[in-house]
């Protein structure tokens, strides 16, 4: 199989929806594997290499959040798009905390899911420099790992992306709008509260005072002792 062939896993217990998504992905040129419950989905995602996974949260045998948490704690880093039944803030946060890269709420247009999968695959491939340092913090964009004074940080993919974006713009003030636009594709979630939640979590995990809030403007990351 050529390297260009992208392989996608669809984990969705609704047979019609699973078929609809799989057929649309196959028409778009992807190779698709399907699973209809959490156990089967977890096993495939744990043992096979995928370029992206579409994962329903409400699955029989094992729910999607548990499946995702298990993959992430086993260092499976493939991009995961979750399908949530309700457009509820708490569902999104639970999925993102578990390590989801993006989400779509049902009912959705299959086209939207395809666009998001394309974006996730693009993003997973596209980091220019592979290591960035800022004071005691080192970020390896290729391995998606971050350390402070050599100690690895356990970050969700959203926290990692936020940290990475701030570091790519080190010493500059990044507005919330810019962060929201970078963190989420299109304009499906312009809720800047989520950004505050993630910045707060990042600060706690870093344990070093590096992310500064610039009132009314946004956030800035710099090495401790660099600022005034």
KAZIWO-V95732 format. One record per residue. N is the residue number from 1. D_LAST is the distance of its C-alpha to the last C-alpha in Angstrom with 1 decimal. Layout:
N_D_LAST ; N_D_LAST
This chain:
1_55.7 ; 2_53.5 ; 3_49.7 ; 4_49.4 ; 5_51.0 ; 6_48.4 ; 7_49.4 ; 8_48.5 ; 9_49.4 ; 10_50.3 ; 11_50.5 ; 12_52.1 ; 13_55.1 ; 14_56.4 ; 15_58.9 ; 16_59.1 ; 17_55.3 ; 18_55.0 ; 19_57.8 ; 20_56.3 ; 21_52.9 ; 22_54.4 ; 23_56.8 ; 24_54.2 ; 25_52.0 ; 26_55.1 ; 27_56.0 ; 28_52.5 ; 29_53.3 ; 30_51.6 ; 31_53.5 ; 32_53.4 ; 33_54.0 ; 34_54.7 ; 35_54.4 ; 36_55.7 ; 37_54.2 ; 38_51.2 ; 39_53.0 ; 40_54.2 ; 41_50.9 ; 42_49.0 ; 43_51.5 ; 44_51.3 ; 45_47.5 ; 46_47.4 ; 47_50.1 ; 48_49.9 ; 49_47.3 ; 50_46.2 ; 51_44.0 ; 52_43.4 ; 53_44.8 ; 54_45.7 ; 55_45.9 ; 56_47.3 ; 57_45.8 ; 58_49.2 ; 59_51.3 ; 60_54.4 ; 61_54.4 ; 62_50.6 ; 63_48.1 ; 64_45.7 ; 65_42.5 ; 66_44.1 ; 67_45.2 ; 68_41.7 ; 69_40.1 ; 70_42.7 ; 71_42.1 ; 72_38.3 ; 73_38.7 ; 74_41.2 ; 75_38.6 ; 76_40.5 ; 77_37.9 ; 78_40.0 ; 79_38.7 ; 80_40.3 ; 81_41.0 ; 82_42.2 ; 83_44.8 ; 84_44.4 ; 85_47.4 ; 86_45.4 ; 87_42.4 ; 88_40.8 ; 89_37.1 ; 90_37.7 ; 91_39.8 ; 92_37.1 ; 93_34.5 ; 94_37.0 ; 95_37.8 ; 96_34.3 ; 97_33.4 ; 98_36.5 ; 99_35.2 ; 100_36.7 ; 101_35.3 ; 102_36.8 ; 103_39.4 ; 104_42.2 ; 105_44.0 ; 106_47.8 ; 107_49.7 ; 108_48.2 ; 109_49.6 ; 110_50.1 ; 111_48.7 ; 112_45.3 ; 113_45.4 ; 114_46.4 ; 115_43.5 ; 116_41.0 ; 117_42.6 ; 118_42.4 ; 119_38.6 ; 120_38.0 ; 121_40.0 ; 122_38.2 ; 123_34.8 ; 124_35.9 ; 125_36.9 ; 126_34.1 ; 127_31.0 ; 128_30.3 ; 129_28.3 ; 130_29.2 ; 131_26.3 ; 132_22.5 ; 133_20.1 ; 134_16.4 ; 135_15.5 ; 136_18.3 ; 137_19.4 ; 138_22.4 ; 139_24.2 ; 140_27.8 ; 141_28.8 ; 142_32.4 ; 143_33.0 ; 144_30.7 ; 145_29.1 ; 146_25.6 ; 147_24.8 ; 148_22.0 ; 149_22.7 ; 150_26.1 ; 151_27.0 ; 152_28.2 ; 153_26.9 ; 154_29.6 ; 155_28.5 ; 156_30.7 ; 157_31.1 ; 158_29.2 ; 159_26.2 ; 160_26.5 ; 161_26.7 ; 162_23.7 ; 163_21.6 ; 164_23.2 ; 165_22.5 ; 166_18.8 ; 167_18.8 ; 168_21.0 ; 169_18.4 ; 170_15.4 ; 171_12.0 ; 172_14.1 ; 173_14.5 ; 174_18.0 ; 175_20.1 ; 176_22.3 ; 177_25.3 ; 178_24.5 ; 179_24.0 ; 180_27.3 ; 181_29.0 ; 182_28.1 ; 183_28.9 ; 184_32.2 ; 185_34.9 ; 186_36.4 ; 187_35.7 ; 188_37.2 ; 189_34.4 ; 190_31.9 ; 191_30.8 ; 192_27.0 ; 193_27.4 ; 194_28.2 ; 195_24.8 ; 196_23.2 ; 197_25.6 ; 198_24.8 ; 199_21.0 ; 200_21.6 ; 201_24.0 ; 202_21.8 ; 203_19.0 ; 204_21.8 ; 205_23.3 ; 206_20.2 ; 207_19.6 ; 208_16.1 ; 209_13.0 ; 210_12.4 ; 211_13.5 ; 212_11.3 ; 213_13.5 ; 214_12.8 ; 215_15.5 ; 216_18.5 ; 217_17.4 ; 218_17.2 ; 219_15.2 ; 220_12.8 ; 221_13.0 ; 222_10.9 ; 223_11.4 ; 224_10.1 ; 225_7.6 ; 226_6.8 ; 227_3.8 ; 228_0.0
